[in-house]
Amino acid sequence: MPVRGLAPAKVNLTLHVTGRRADGYHLLDSLVAFADIGDLVTVAAGDGLVVTGPFAAGVPTDDGNLIRRALQLGGLRRAVTLEKRLPHPAGLGGGSSDAATVLSLAGATLLIADLLSLGADVPVCATARAARMRGVGEDVVPLVLPPLPAVLVNPCFAVSTPSVFRALDHVGNAGHGAVPPFSDTDAALSWLAAQRNDLETAAMRVAPGIGGVLDAIRETGAQVTRMSGSGATCFGLYSTQAAAGTAAAALERDGWWVRACTLR
């Protein structure tokens, strides 16, 4: 019988670049949360991958898709329908979350090393809950976060992740230290406001339009304004869902994808 699930958007609340290995892979210290919005996947008996939805264009259905590679790695055959609701590439871990969700719905359990072979975001997406991710994605420690009202904004232009990393000025930055327990949403927002995404400045060199997105979010009164991943999606965090909803309405404009959501 077909099973259906949400592949939630992954948001890098923090992203500190702490080093680079000899093989060129960058080391990260990132606090990751997941939204209550994302792509929808349906898994059934059979074989094949069908992609639908508003952002289906450009999504591969051959072995270039992480879903197919994940099923092959798990020795599984399934018929999968992916309703692509998230823009891509967007810094929201869409492909990684899609693959991790399909594996979960198919009842597969893979080792961290196997998940990592699919991509740096796949291990944390397999948890689908707030976590601290370090190294090249292999060190994932679940965390408890209060609900974080948020607005996600993507200007619907692509940013090359390799280009962003090449534009980095410095790779040996400090991590964010111990993550404290948060008594409530405001305490979490206060701590997050002091953190950073080390890829932000580099991404704005590659795609200057990201700066305009961040400025627009700041103008809505967000307590935290930041880019997720390597972009181009940016987000604002707010004390209440009502404030996030008001901000989302203010940010609506032609050519932008804007969604209010809750991150956990």
Buried (B, 14 or more C-beta within 10 A) or exposed (E): EEBEBBBBBBBBBBBBBBBBEEEEBBBBBBBBBBBBBBBBBBBBEEEEBEBBBEBBEEBEBEEEBBBBBBBEBBEBEBBBBBBBBBBBBBBBBBBBBBBBBBBBBBEBEBEBEBBBEBBBBBBBBBBBBBBBBBBBBBBBEEBEBBBBBBBBBBBBEEBBBEBBBEBBEEEEBEBBEEBEEBEEBEEBBEBBBEBBBBBBBBBBBBBEEBBEBBEBBEEBBBBBBBBBBBBBBBBBBBBEBEBBBBBBEBBEEEEBBBBBBBBB
